[in-house]
Amino acid sequence: MDPQHWLDQLRTELQTRRLPRRYVTRLLRELSDHVTDEWENPMSKDAPQAPGPAAVPGPLERLGSPQLVAESAARELRARSFAARHPVWTFGVLPPLLAIVVAAALLLGPGALLDTLLDLPPLDEYETAPWVHLVAQGYVVGCIVAASLLVVLAFIGLARRCDLARRWPMTAALVTALVCGGLWTGATPKTAEKMGTVMVGLPRSLGPAGIAFPQLLQFAAPLALAAWLTRRRAHAALS
């Protein structure tokens, strides 16, 4: 096979595996120099020097097919990533911290809606709108659930790119679910005596009596998403 044709096939295989462009460029440059030098060396031409088993393999045969070289390069790159070298830190510690940061960003970003809800005036002089605190609490719960789902999606994609076992994205989902499910939320509307408030913190009781539906939703949503996506990935790998 012509060296340039072999390198073109290798480039296609590397791009199919979605390896970083800079890594692909550097690898192709190094292999191009090596293949060119070997090809121009008359002692290593891709031609048999003796019939039968004594034939000397050429430089391309020694390197292997473009598919094998690309797969080997992808494995090496994945093994060098931080996630592959430190999966406990990546999937056990970072997800809940990132979920809290994302939830806070969602709350503080479009927080004007929440401020408007909580600052609605009372219906009468001493009567509050009964639906305001429910809508405000639902908004806070929605931000927590959305943050947990976004974080789980990100770490499932990271585990897939690093070709890690299914237990690692499930670990990320579990610790995220434990942290998000452990958050208690509440809201009070504006009254004649005080401003509207939003409360997020640990539950008053750690027993079953202290668990409310919003907490169950915050706990179950990331686990359900992770289980569904990793199951799909496992089925796709088997098919």
Biotite code that builds the C-alpha atoms (Angstrom):
import biotite.structure as struc

atoms = struc.array([
    struc.Atom([0.000, 0.000, 0.000], chain_id="A", res_id=1, res_name="MET", atom_name="CA", element="C"),
    struc.Atom([1.206, 3.505, -0.801], chain_id="A", res_id=2, res_name="ASP", atom_name="CA", element="C"),
    struc.Atom([2.284, 5.394, 2.362], chain_id="A", res_id=3, res_name="PRO", atom_name="CA", element="C"),
    struc.Atom([0.129, 8.435, 1.603], chain_id="A", res_id=4, res_name="GLN", atom_name="CA", element="C"),
    struc.Atom([-2.917, 6.240, 1.099], chain_id="A", res_id=5, res_name="HIS", atom_name="CA", element="C"),
    struc.Atom([-2.183, 4.511, 4.420], chain_id="A", res_id=6, res_name="TRP", atom_name="CA", element="C"),
    struc.Atom([-1.861, 7.882, 6.191], chain_id="A", res_id=7, res_name="LEU", atom_name="CA", element="C"),
    struc.Atom([-5.120, 9.122, 4.636], chain_id="A", res_id=8, res_name="ASP", atom_name="CA", element="C"),
    struc.Atom([-6.927, 6.034, 5.889], chain_id="A", res_id=9, res_name="GLN", atom_name="CA", element="C"),
    struc.Atom([-5.388, 6.529, 9.328], chain_id="A", res_id=10, res_name="LEU", atom_name="CA", element="C"),
    struc.Atom([-6.571, 10.153, 9.403], chain_id="A", res_id=11, res_name="ARG", atom_name="CA", element="C"),
    struc.Atom([-10.097, 9.011, 8.578], chain_id="A", res_id=12, res_name="THR", atom_name="CA", element="C"),
    struc.Atom([-10.019, 6.381, 11.332], chain_id="A", res_id=13, res_name="GLU", atom_name="CA", element="C"),
    struc.Atom([-8.736, 8.888, 13.897], chain_id="A", res_id=14, res_name="LEU", atom_name="CA", element="C"),
    struc.Atom([-11.418, 11.413, 12.957], chain_id="A", res_id=15, res_name="GLN", atom_name="CA", element="C"),
    struc.Atom([-14.078, 8.707, 13.175], chain_id="A", res_id=16, res_name="THR", atom_name="CA", element="C"),
    struc.Atom([-13.036, 8.114, 16.794], chain_id="A", res_id=17, res_name="ARG", atom_name="CA", element="C"),
    struc.Atom([-13.361, 11.869, 17.484], chain_id="A", res_id=18, res_name="ARG", atom_name="CA", element="C"),
    struc.Atom([-9.864, 12.300, 18.833], chain_id="A", res_id=19, res_name="LEU", atom_name="CA", element="C"),
    struc.Atom([-8.646, 15.868, 19.487], chain_id="A", res_id=20, res_name="PRO", atom_name="CA", element="C"),
    struc.Atom([-7.497, 17.637, 16.344], chain_id="A", res_id=21, res_name="ARG", atom_name="CA", element="C"),
    struc.Atom([-4.166, 18.664, 17.842], chain_id="A", res_id=22, res_name="ARG", atom_name="CA", element="C"),
    struc.Atom([-3.450, 15.082, 18.907], chain_id="A", res_id=23, res_name="TYR", atom_name="CA", element="C"),
    struc.Atom([-4.352, 13.765, 15.437], chain_id="A", res_id=24, res_name="VAL", atom_name="CA", element="C"),
    struc.Atom([-2.117, 16.325, 13.720], chain_id="A", res_id=25, res_name="THR", atom_name="CA", element="C"),
    struc.Atom([0.875, 15.527, 15.929], chain_id="A", res_id=26, res_name="ARG", atom_name="CA", element="C"),
    struc.Atom([0.429, 11.767, 15.566], chain_id="A", res_id=27, res_name="LEU", atom_name="CA", element="C"),
    struc.Atom([0.124, 11.959, 11.776], chain_id="A", res_id=28, res_name="LEU", atom_name="CA", element="C"),
    struc.Atom([3.211, 14.167, 11.549], chain_id="A", res_id=29, res_name="ARG", atom_name="CA", element="C"),
    struc.Atom([5.282, 11.717, 13.595], chain_id="A", res_id=30, res_name="GLU", atom_name="CA", element="C"),
    struc.Atom([4.022, 8.679, 11.706], chain_id="A", res_id=31, res_name="LEU", atom_name="CA", element="C"),
    struc.Atom([4.453, 10.410, 8.352], chain_id="A", res_id=32, res_name="SER", atom_name="CA", element="C"),
    struc.Atom([8.139, 11.044, 9.051], chain_id="A", res_id=33, res_name="ASP", atom_name="CA", element="C"),
    struc.Atom([8.620, 7.490, 10.293], chain_id="A", res_id=34, res_name="HIS", atom_name="CA", element="C"),
    struc.Atom([6.791, 5.858, 7.380], chain_id="A", res_id=35, res_name="VAL", atom_name="CA", element="C"),
    struc.Atom([8.553, 8.044, 4.814], chain_id="A", res_id=36, res_name="THR", atom_name="CA", element="C"),
    struc.Atom([11.978, 7.243, 6.230], chain_id="A", res_id=37, res_name="ASP", atom_name="CA", element="C"),
    struc.Atom([11.208, 3.539, 6.361], chain_id="A", res_id=38, res_name="GLU", atom_name="CA", element="C"),
    struc.Atom([9.738, 3.537, 2.871], chain_id="A", res_id=39, res_name="TRP", atom_name="CA", element="C"),
    struc.Atom([12.730, 5.302, 1.378], chain_id="A", res_id=40, res_name="GLU", atom_name="CA", element="C"),
    struc.Atom([15.096, 2.875, 3.066], chain_id="A", res_id=41, res_name="ASN", atom_name="CA", element="C"),
    struc.Atom([15.840, 0.157, 0.488], chain_id="A", res_id=42, res_name="PRO", atom_name="CA", element="C"),
    struc.Atom([16.394, -2.406, 3.247], chain_id="A", res_id=43, res_name="MET", atom_name="CA", element="C"),
    struc.Atom([12.815, -2.049, 4.477], chain_id="A", res_id=44, res_name="SER", atom_name="CA", element="C"),
    struc.Atom([10.866, -1.804, 1.241], chain_id="A", res_id=45, res_name="LYS", atom_name="CA", element="C"),
    struc.Atom([7.480, -3.392, 1.217], chain_id="A", res_id=46, res_name="ASP", atom_name="CA", element="C"),
    struc.Atom([8.657, -6.281, -0.916], chain_id="A", res_id=47, res_name="ALA", atom_name="CA", element="C"),
    struc.Atom([9.503, -9.855, -0.029], chain_id="A", res_id=48, res_name="PRO", atom_name="CA", element="C"),
    struc.Atom([13.166, -10.679, -0.153], chain_id="A", res_id=49, res_name="GLN", atom_name="CA", element="C"),
    struc.Atom([12.653, -14.412, -0.037], chain_id="A", res_id=50, res_name="ALA", atom_name="CA", element="C"),
    struc.Atom([9.700, -16.644, -0.839], chain_id="A", res_id=51, res_name="PRO", atom_name="CA", element="C"),
    struc.Atom([7.527, -18.133, 1.872], chain_id="A", res_id=52, res_name="GLY", atom_name="CA", element="C"),
    struc.Atom([7.882, -17.434, 5.590], chain_id="A", res_id=53, res_name="PRO", atom_name="CA", element="C"),
    struc.Atom([11.286, -15.801, 5.126], chain_id="A", res_id=54, res_name="ALA", atom_name="CA", element="C"),
    struc.Atom([9.689, -12.754, 3.472], chain_id="A", res_id=55, res_name="ALA", atom_name="CA", element="C"),
    struc.Atom([10.585, -9.526, 5.255], chain_id="A", res_id=56, res_name="VAL", atom_name="CA", element="C"),
    struc.Atom([7.513, -7.439, 6.202], chain_id="A", res_id=57, res_name="PRO", atom_name="CA", element="C"),
    struc.Atom([7.448, -3.856, 5.017], chain_id="A", res_id=58, res_name="GLY", atom_name="CA", element="C"),
    struc.Atom([7.124, -0.791, 7.266], chain_id="A", res_id=59, res_name="PRO", atom_name="CA", element="C"),
    struc.Atom([3.348, -0.593, 6.877], chain_id="A", res_id=60, res_name="LEU", atom_name="CA", element="C"),
    struc.Atom([2.911, -4.240, 7.801], chain_id="A", res_id=61, res_name="GLU", atom_name="CA", element="C"),
    struc.Atom([5.028, -3.719, 10.903], chain_id="A", res_id=62, res_name="ARG", atom_name="CA", element="C"),
    struc.Atom([2.888, -0.769, 11.977], chain_id="A", res_id=63, res_name="LEU", atom_name="CA", element="C"),
    struc.Atom([-0.367, -2.582, 11.330], chain_id="A", res_id=64, res_name="GLY", atom_name="CA", element="C"),
    struc.Atom([-3.571, -1.561, 9.610], chain_id="A", res_id=65, res_name="SER", atom_name="CA", element="C"),
    struc.Atom([-4.902, 2.005, 9.998], chain_id="A", res_id=66, res_name="PRO", atom_name="CA", element="C"),
    struc.Atom([-7.793, 0.638, 12.061], chain_id="A", res_id=67, res_name="GLN", atom_name="CA", element="C"),
    struc.Atom([-5.464, -1.048, 14.565], chain_id="A", res_id=68, res_name="LEU", atom_name="CA", element="C"),
    struc.Atom([-3.190, 1.988, 14.845], chain_id="A", res_id=69, res_name="VAL", atom_name="CA", element="C"),
    struc.Atom([-6.160, 4.328, 15.372], chain_id="A", res_id=70, res_name="ALA", atom_name="CA", element="C"),
    struc.Atom([-7.664, 2.067, 18.038], chain_id="A", res_id=71, res_name="GLU", atom_name="CA", element="C"),
    struc.Atom([-4.319, 1.848, 19.827], chain_id="A", res_id=72, res_name="SER", atom_name="CA", element="C"),
    struc.Atom([-3.948, 5.638, 19.734], chain_id="A", res_id=73, res_name="ALA", atom_name="CA", element="C"),
    struc.Atom([-7.467, 6.114, 21.109], chain_id="A", res_id=74, res_name="ALA", atom_name="CA", element="C"),
    struc.Atom([-6.794, 3.703, 23.990], chain_id="A", res_id=75, res_name="ARG", atom_name="CA", element="C"),
    struc.Atom([-3.541, 5.461, 24.839], chain_id="A", res_id=76, res_name="GLU", atom_name="CA", element="C"),
    struc.Atom([-5.202, 8.882, 24.836], chain_id="A", res_id=77, res_name="LEU", atom_name="CA", element="C"),
    struc.Atom([-8.063, 7.685, 27.044], chain_id="A", res_id=78, res_name="ARG", atom_name="CA", element="C"),
    struc.Atom([-5.636, 6.102, 29.499], chain_id="A", res_id=79, res_name="ALA", atom_name="CA", element="C"),
    struc.Atom([-3.767, 9.403, 29.817], chain_id="A", res_id=80, res_name="ARG", atom_name="CA", element="C"),
    struc.Atom([-6.869, 11.457, 30.675], chain_id="A", res_id=81, res_name="SER", atom_name="CA", element="C"),
    struc.Atom([-7.497, 12.679, 34.229], chain_id="A", res_id=82, res_name="PHE", atom_name="CA", element="C"),
    struc.Atom([-10.820, 10.854, 34.374], chain_id="A", res_id=83, res_name="ALA", atom_name="CA", element="C"),
    struc.Atom([-9.215, 7.518, 33.533], chain_id="A", res_id=84, res_name="ALA", atom_name="CA", element="C"),
    struc.Atom([-6.317, 7.996, 35.965], chain_id="A", res_id=85, res_name="ARG", atom_name="CA", element="C"),
    struc.Atom([-8.441, 9.359, 38.832], chain_id="A", res_id=86, res_name="HIS", atom_name="CA", element="C"),
    struc.Atom([-11.999, 8.030, 38.384], chain_id="A", res_id=87, res_name="PRO", atom_name="CA", element="C"),
    struc.Atom([-12.836, 8.281, 42.102], chain_id="A", res_id=88, res_name="VAL", atom_name="CA", element="C"),
    struc.Atom([-12.163, 12.003, 42.179], chain_id="A", res_id=89, res_name="TRP", atom_name="CA", element="C"),
    struc.Atom([-13.767, 12.593, 38.801], chain_id="A", res_id=90, res_name="THR", atom_name="CA", element="C"),
    struc.Atom([-16.975, 10.607, 39.305], chain_id="A", res_id=91, res_name="PHE", atom_name="CA", element="C"),
    struc.Atom([-17.217, 10.479, 43.093], chain_id="A", res_id=92, res_name="GLY", atom_name="CA", element="C"),
    struc.Atom([-16.310, 13.983, 44.256], chain_id="A", res_id=93, res_name="VAL", atom_name="CA", element="C"),
    struc.Atom([-16.770, 16.435, 41.386], chain_id="A", res_id=94, res_name="LEU", atom_name="CA", element="C"),
    struc.Atom([-20.399, 15.687, 40.349], chain_id="A", res_id=95, res_name="PRO", atom_name="CA", element="C"),
    struc.Atom([-22.182, 16.827, 43.565], chain_id="A", res_id=96, res_name="PRO", atom_name="CA", element="C"),
    struc.Atom([-20.018, 19.944, 43.802], chain_id="A", res_id=97, res_name="LEU", atom_name="CA", element="C"),
    struc.Atom([-20.716, 20.784, 40.184], chain_id="A", res_id=98, res_name="LEU", atom_name="CA", element="C"),
    struc.Atom([-24.436, 20.130, 40.679], chain_id="A", res_id=99, res_name="ALA", atom_name="CA", element="C"),
    struc.Atom([-24.562, 22.671, 43.514], chain_id="A", res_id=100, res_name="ILE", atom_name="CA", element="C"),
    struc.Atom([-22.739, 25.257, 41.397], chain_id="A", res_id=101, res_name="VAL", atom_name="CA", element="C"),
    struc.Atom([-25.041, 24.703, 38.410], chain_id="A", res_id=102, res_name="VAL", atom_name="CA", element="C"),
    struc.Atom([-28.158, 24.836, 40.601], chain_id="A", res_id=103, res_name="ALA", atom_name="CA", element="C"),
    struc.Atom([-26.978, 28.110, 42.135], chain_id="A", res_id=104, res_name="ALA", atom_name="CA", element="C"),
    struc.Atom([-26.304, 29.508, 38.666], chain_id="A", res_id=105, res_name="ALA", atom_name="CA", element="C"),
    struc.Atom([-29.792, 28.528, 37.516], chain_id="A", res_id=106, res_name="LEU", atom_name="CA", element="C"),
    struc.Atom([-31.313, 30.126, 40.600], chain_id="A", res_id=107, res_name="LEU", atom_name="CA", element="C"),
    struc.Atom([-29.305, 33.341, 40.395], chain_id="A", res_id=108, res_name="LEU", atom_name="CA", element="C"),
    struc.Atom([-29.322, 33.645, 36.614], chain_id="A", res_id=109, res_name="GLY", atom_name="CA", element="C"),
    struc.Atom([-33.041, 33.967, 35.818], chain_id="A", res_id=110, res_name="PRO", atom_name="CA", element="C"),
    struc.Atom([-33.745, 34.890, 39.455], chain_id="A", res_id=111, res_name="GLY", atom_name="CA", element="C"),
    struc.Atom([-35.851, 37.885, 38.438], chain_id="A", res_id=112, res_name="ALA", atom_name="CA", element="C"),
    struc.Atom([-38.799, 35.518, 37.964], chain_id="A", res_id=113, res_name="LEU", atom_name="CA", element="C"),
    struc.Atom([-38.375, 34.197, 41.498], chain_id="A", res_id=114, res_name="LEU", atom_name="CA", element="C"),
    struc.Atom([-38.101, 37.704, 42.930], chain_id="A", res_id=115, res_name="ASP", atom_name="CA", element="C"),
    struc.Atom([-41.263, 38.718, 41.097], chain_id="A", res_id=116, res_name="THR", atom_name="CA", element="C"),
    struc.Atom([-43.179, 35.738, 42.459], chain_id="A", res_id=117, res_name="LEU", atom_name="CA", element="C"),
    struc.Atom([-42.103, 36.308, 46.034], chain_id="A", res_id=118, res_name="LEU", atom_name="CA", element="C"),
    struc.Atom([-42.710, 40.054, 45.927], chain_id="A", res_id=119, res_name="ASP", atom_name="CA", element="C"),
    struc.Atom([-46.303, 39.805, 44.717], chain_id="A", res_id=120, res_name="LEU", atom_name="CA", element="C"),
    struc.Atom([-48.494, 41.866, 47.016], chain_id="A", res_id=121, res_name="PRO", atom_name="CA", element="C"),
    struc.Atom([-51.079, 40.154, 49.263], chain_id="A", res_id=122, res_name="PRO", atom_name="CA", element="C"),
    struc.Atom([-54.586, 39.670, 47.896], chain_id="A", res_id=123, res_name="LEU", atom_name="CA", element="C"),
    struc.Atom([-55.964, 41.749, 50.734], chain_id="A", res_id=124, res_name="ASP", atom_name="CA", element="C"),
    struc.Atom([-54.250, 43.734, 53.423], chain_id="A", res_id=125, res_name="GLU", atom_name="CA", element="C"),
    struc.Atom([-53.469, 40.636, 55.562], chain_id="A", res_id=126, res_name="TYR", atom_name="CA", element="C"),
    struc.Atom([-54.140, 37.785, 53.128], chain_id="A", res_id=127, res_name="GLU", atom_name="CA", element="C"),
    struc.Atom([-51.406, 36.150, 51.067], chain_id="A", res_id=128, res_name="THR", atom_name="CA", element="C"),
    struc.Atom([-51.766, 34.508, 47.672], chain_id="A", res_id=129, res_name="ALA", atom_name="CA", element="C"),
    struc.Atom([-51.792, 30.769, 48.532], chain_id="A", res_id=130, res_name="PRO", atom_name="CA", element="C"),
    struc.Atom([-50.244, 29.634, 45.230], chain_id="A", res_id=131, res_name="TRP", atom_name="CA", element="C"),
    struc.Atom([-47.210, 31.896, 45.244], chain_id="A", res_id=132, res_name="VAL", atom_name="CA", element="C"),
    struc.Atom([-45.053, 29.876, 47.634], chain_id="A", res_id=133, res_name="HIS", atom_name="CA", element="C"),
    struc.Atom([-45.924, 26.648, 45.788], chain_id="A", res_id=134, res_name="LEU", atom_name="CA", element="C"),
    struc.Atom([-44.842, 28.092, 42.445], chain_id="A", res_id=135, res_name="VAL", atom_name="CA", element="C"),
    struc.Atom([-41.675, 29.530, 43.986], chain_id="A", res_id=136, res_name="ALA", atom_name="CA", element="C"),
    struc.Atom([-40.814, 26.216, 45.637], chain_id="A", res_id=137, res_name="GLN", atom_name="CA", element="C"),
    struc.Atom([-41.500, 24.380, 42.382], chain_id="A", res_id=138, res_name="GLY", atom_name="CA", element="C"),
    struc.Atom([-39.140, 26.766, 40.598], chain_id="A", res_id=139, res_name="TYR", atom_name="CA", element="C"),
    struc.Atom([-36.365, 26.027, 43.106], chain_id="A", res_id=140, res_name="VAL", atom_name="CA", element="C"),
    struc.Atom([-36.954, 22.270, 42.894], chain_id="A", res_id=141, res_name="VAL", atom_name="CA", element="C"),
    struc.Atom([-36.903, 22.494, 39.103], chain_id="A", res_id=142, res_name="GLY", atom_name="CA", element="C"),
    struc.Atom([-33.532, 24.256, 39.198], chain_id="A", res_id=143, res_name="CYS", atom_name="CA", element="C"),
    struc.Atom([-32.093, 21.519, 41.443], chain_id="A", res_id=144, res_name="ILE", atom_name="CA", element="C"),
    struc.Atom([-33.454, 18.729, 39.233], chain_id="A", res_id=145, res_name="VAL", atom_name="CA", element="C"),
    struc.Atom([-32.268, 20.436, 36.042], chain_id="A", res_id=146, res_name="ALA", atom_name="CA", element="C"),
    struc.Atom([-28.792, 20.906, 37.525], chain_id="A", res_id=147, res_name="ALA", atom_name="CA", element="C"),
    struc.Atom([-28.559, 17.248, 38.537], chain_id="A", res_id=148, res_name="SER", atom_name="CA", element="C"),
    struc.Atom([-29.654, 16.081, 35.073], chain_id="A", res_id=149, res_name="LEU", atom_name="CA", element="C"),
    struc.Atom([-27.159, 18.346, 33.309], chain_id="A", res_id=150, res_name="LEU", atom_name="CA", element="C"),
    struc.Atom([-24.325, 17.120, 35.526], chain_id="A", res_id=151, res_name="VAL", atom_name="CA", element="C"),
    struc.Atom([-25.253, 13.467, 35.010], chain_id="A", res_id=152, res_name="VAL", atom_name="CA", element="C"),
    struc.Atom([-25.390, 13.964, 31.237], chain_id="A", res_id=153, res_name="LEU", atom_name="CA", element="C"),
    struc.Atom([-21.955, 15.585, 31.282], chain_id="A", res_id=154, res_name="ALA", atom_name="CA", element="C"),
    struc.Atom([-20.332, 12.784, 33.275], chain_id="A", res_id=155, res_name="PHE", atom_name="CA", element="C"),
    struc.Atom([-21.999, 10.051, 31.239], chain_id="A", res_id=156, res_name="ILE", atom_name="CA", element="C"),
    struc.Atom([-20.532, 11.653, 28.123], chain_id="A", res_id=157, res_name="GLY", atom_name="CA", element="C"),
    struc.Atom([-17.132, 11.877, 29.812], chain_id="A", res_id=158, res_name="LEU", atom_name="CA", element="C"),
    struc.Atom([-17.231, 8.201, 30.795], chain_id="A", res_id=159, res_name="ALA", atom_name="CA", element="C"),
    struc.Atom([-18.188, 7.261, 27.238], chain_id="A", res_id=160, res_name="ARG", atom_name="CA", element="C"),
    struc.Atom([-15.328, 9.256, 25.710], chain_id="A", res_id=161, res_name="ARG", atom_name="CA", element="C"),
    struc.Atom([-12.857, 7.701, 28.160], chain_id="A", res_id=162, res_name="CYS", atom_name="CA", element="C"),
    struc.Atom([-14.347, 4.227, 27.586], chain_id="A", res_id=163, res_name="ASP", atom_name="CA", element="C"),
    struc.Atom([-14.825, 3.652, 31.317], chain_id="A", res_id=164, res_name="LEU", atom_name="CA", element="C"),
    struc.Atom([-16.969, 0.985, 32.924], chain_id="A", res_id=165, res_name="ALA", atom_name="CA", element="C"),
    struc.Atom([-20.662, 1.545, 33.567], chain_id="A", res_id=166, res_name="ARG", atom_name="CA", element="C"),
    struc.Atom([-20.146, 1.772, 37.333], chain_id="A", res_id=167, res_name="ARG", atom_name="CA", element="C"),
    struc.Atom([-18.432, 5.160, 37.083], chain_id="A", res_id=168, res_name="TRP", atom_name="CA", element="C"),
    struc.Atom([-21.278, 7.180, 35.515], chain_id="A", res_id=169, res_name="PRO", atom_name="CA", element="C"),
    struc.Atom([-23.656, 5.401, 37.878], chain_id="A", res_id=170, res_name="MET", atom_name="CA", element="C"),
    struc.Atom([-21.410, 6.449, 40.769], chain_id="A", res_id=171, res_name="THR", atom_name="CA", element="C"),
    struc.Atom([-21.614, 10.048, 39.590], chain_id="A", res_id=172, res_name="ALA", atom_name="CA", element="C"),
    struc.Atom([-25.400, 9.787, 39.376], chain_id="A", res_id=173, res_name="ALA", atom_name="CA", element="C"),
    struc.Atom([-25.662, 8.219, 42.843], chain_id="A", res_id=174, res_name="LEU", atom_name="CA", element="C"),
    struc.Atom([-23.602, 10.832, 44.678], chain_id="A", res_id=175, res_name="VAL", atom_name="CA", element="C"),
    struc.Atom([-25.407, 13.601, 42.789], chain_id="A", res_id=176, res_name="THR", atom_name="CA", element="C"),
    struc.Atom([-28.764, 12.080, 43.722], chain_id="A", res_id=177, res_name="ALA", atom_name="CA", element="C"),
    struc.Atom([-27.762, 11.801, 47.386], chain_id="A", res_id=178, res_name="LEU", atom_name="CA", element="C"),
    struc.Atom([-26.723, 15.443, 47.578], chain_id="A", res_id=179, res_name="VAL", atom_name="CA", element="C"),
    struc.Atom([-29.615, 16.860, 45.553], chain_id="A", res_id=180, res_name="CYS", atom_name="CA", element="C"),
    struc.Atom([-32.157, 14.559, 47.188], chain_id="A", res_id=181, res_name="GLY", atom_name="CA", element="C"),
    struc.Atom([-30.949, 15.647, 50.608], chain_id="A", res_id=182, res_name="GLY", atom_name="CA", element="C"),
    struc.Atom([-31.772, 19.301, 49.974], chain_id="A", res_id=183, res_name="LEU", atom_name="CA", element="C"),
    struc.Atom([-34.941, 20.634, 51.556], chain_id="A", res_id=184, res_name="TRP", atom_name="CA", element="C"),
    struc.Atom([-36.646, 23.556, 49.826], chain_id="A", res_id=185, res_name="THR", atom_name="CA", element="C"),
    struc.Atom([-39.274, 25.996, 50.959], chain_id="A", res_id=186, res_name="GLY", atom_name="CA", element="C"),
    struc.Atom([-40.629, 29.421, 50.092], chain_id="A", res_id=187, res_name="ALA", atom_name="CA", element="C"),
    struc.Atom([-42.777, 32.039, 51.773], chain_id="A", res_id=188, res_name="THR", atom_name="CA", element="C"),
    struc.Atom([-44.568, 34.804, 49.862], chain_id="A", res_id=189, res_name="PRO", atom_name="CA", element="C"),
    struc.Atom([-44.485, 38.465, 50.699], chain_id="A", res_id=190, res_name="LYS", atom_name="CA", element="C"),
    struc.Atom([-46.791, 39.579, 53.511], chain_id="A", res_id=191, res_name="THR", atom_name="CA", element="C"),
    struc.Atom([-47.572, 42.864, 55.163], chain_id="A", res_id=192, res_name="ALA", atom_name="CA", element="C"),
    struc.Atom([-44.951, 42.161, 57.833], chain_id="A", res_id=193, res_name="GLU", atom_name="CA", element="C"),
    struc.Atom([-42.045, 40.560, 55.903], chain_id="A", res_id=194, res_name="LYS", atom_name="CA", element="C"),
    struc.Atom([-40.509, 40.052, 52.499], chain_id="A", res_id=195, res_name="MET", atom_name="CA", element="C"),
    struc.Atom([-40.796, 36.842, 50.507], chain_id="A", res_id=196, res_name="GLY", atom_name="CA", element="C"),
    struc.Atom([-38.053, 34.294, 51.133], chain_id="A", res_id=197, res_name="THR", atom_name="CA", element="C"),
    struc.Atom([-36.656, 31.108, 49.599], chain_id="A", res_id=198, res_name="VAL", atom_name="CA", element="C"),
    struc.Atom([-35.070, 28.438, 51.786], chain_id="A", res_id=199, res_name="MET", atom_name="CA", element="C"),
    struc.Atom([-32.724, 25.679, 50.656], chain_id="A", res_id=200, res_name="VAL", atom_name="CA", element="C"),
    struc.Atom([-30.939, 23.466, 53.156], chain_id="A", res_id=201, res_name="GLY", atom_name="CA", element="C"),
    struc.Atom([-30.838, 20.135, 54.924], chain_id="A", res_id=202, res_name="LEU", atom_name="CA", element="C"),
    struc.Atom([-34.136, 18.522, 55.962], chain_id="A", res_id=203, res_name="PRO", atom_name="CA", element="C"),
    struc.Atom([-35.452, 19.046, 59.462], chain_id="A", res_id=204, res_name="ARG", atom_name="CA", element="C"),
    struc.Atom([-35.583, 15.288, 59.995], chain_id="A", res_id=205, res_name="SER", atom_name="CA", element="C"),
    struc.Atom([-33.373, 12.598, 58.476], chain_id="A", res_id=206, res_name="LEU", atom_name="CA", element="C"),
    struc.Atom([-36.002, 9.892, 58.945], chain_id="A", res_id=207, res_name="GLY", atom_name="CA", element="C"),
    struc.Atom([-38.712, 8.835, 56.477], chain_id="A", res_id=208, res_name="PRO", atom_name="CA", element="C"),
    struc.Atom([-41.098, 11.348, 58.016], chain_id="A", res_id=209, res_name="ALA", atom_name="CA", element="C"),
    struc.Atom([-38.842, 14.196, 56.914], chain_id="A", res_id=210, res_name="GLY", atom_name="CA", element="C"),
    struc.Atom([-38.794, 13.130, 53.247], chain_id="A", res_id=211, res_name="ILE", atom_name="CA", element="C"),
    struc.Atom([-41.181, 15.014, 50.964], chain_id="A", res_id=212, res_name="ALA", atom_name="CA", element="C"),
    struc.Atom([-42.119, 14.519, 47.331], chain_id="A", res_id=213, res_name="PHE", atom_name="CA", element="C"),
    struc.Atom([-39.724, 17.204, 46.022], chain_id="A", res_id=214, res_name="PRO", atom_name="CA", element="C"),
    struc.Atom([-36.823, 15.398, 47.674], chain_id="A", res_id=215, res_name="GLN", atom_name="CA", element="C"),
    struc.Atom([-37.873, 12.094, 46.139], chain_id="A", res_id=216, res_name="LEU", atom_name="CA", element="C"),
    struc.Atom([-37.977, 13.772, 42.734], chain_id="A", res_id=217, res_name="LEU", atom_name="CA", element="C"),
    struc.Atom([-34.559, 15.354, 43.262], chain_id="A", res_id=218, res_name="GLN", atom_name="CA", element="C"),
    struc.Atom([-33.159, 11.941, 44.230], chain_id="A", res_id=219, res_name="PHE", atom_name="CA", element="C"),
    struc.Atom([-34.830, 9.795, 41.573], chain_id="A", res_id=220, res_name="ALA", atom_name="CA", element="C"),
    struc.Atom([-34.382, 11.995, 38.484], chain_id="A", res_id=221, res_name="ALA", atom_name="CA", element="C"),
    struc.Atom([-30.568, 11.732, 38.080], chain_id="A", res_id=222, res_name="PRO", atom_name="CA", element="C"),
    struc.Atom([-30.557, 8.017, 38.905], chain_id="A", res_id=223, res_name="LEU", atom_name="CA", element="C"),
    struc.Atom([-33.294, 7.276, 36.380], chain_id="A", res_id=224, res_name="ALA", atom_name="CA", element="C"),
    struc.Atom([-31.524, 9.230, 33.635], chain_id="A", res_id=225, res_name="LEU", atom_name="CA", element="C"),
    struc.Atom([-28.176, 7.533, 34.301], chain_id="A", res_id=226, res_name="ALA", atom_name="CA", element="C"),
    struc.Atom([-29.707, 4.055, 34.410], chain_id="A", res_id=227, res_name="ALA", atom_name="CA", element="C"),
    struc.Atom([-31.553, 4.621, 31.139], chain_id="A", res_id=228, res_name="TRP", atom_name="CA", element="C"),
    struc.Atom([-28.564, 6.047, 29.243], chain_id="A", res_id=229, res_name="LEU", atom_name="CA", element="C"),
    struc.Atom([-26.033, 3.481, 30.482], chain_id="A", res_id=230, res_name="THR", atom_name="CA", element="C"),
    struc.Atom([-28.486, 0.706, 29.669], chain_id="A", res_id=231, res_name="ARG", atom_name="CA", element="C"),
    struc.Atom([-28.828, 2.049, 26.134], chain_id="A", res_id=232, res_name="ARG", atom_name="CA", element="C"),
    struc.Atom([-25.052, 2.197, 25.839], chain_id="A", res_id=233, res_name="ARG", atom_name="CA", element="C"),
    struc.Atom([-24.717, -1.421, 26.988], chain_id="A", res_id=234, res_name="ALA", atom_name="CA", element="C"),
    struc.Atom([-27.352, -2.591, 24.494], chain_id="A", res_id=235, res_name="HIS", atom_name="CA", element="C"),
    struc.Atom([-25.676, -0.621, 21.686], chain_id="A", res_id=236, res_name="ALA", atom_name="CA", element="C"),
    struc.Atom([-22.331, -2.235, 22.492], chain_id="A", res_id=237, res_name="ALA", atom_name="CA", element="C"),
    struc.Atom([-23.864, -5.716, 22.348], chain_id="A", res_id=238, res_name="LEU", atom_name="CA", element="C"),
    struc.Atom([-25.714, -5.143, 19.083], chain_id="A", res_id=239, res_name="SER", atom_name="CA", element="C"),
])
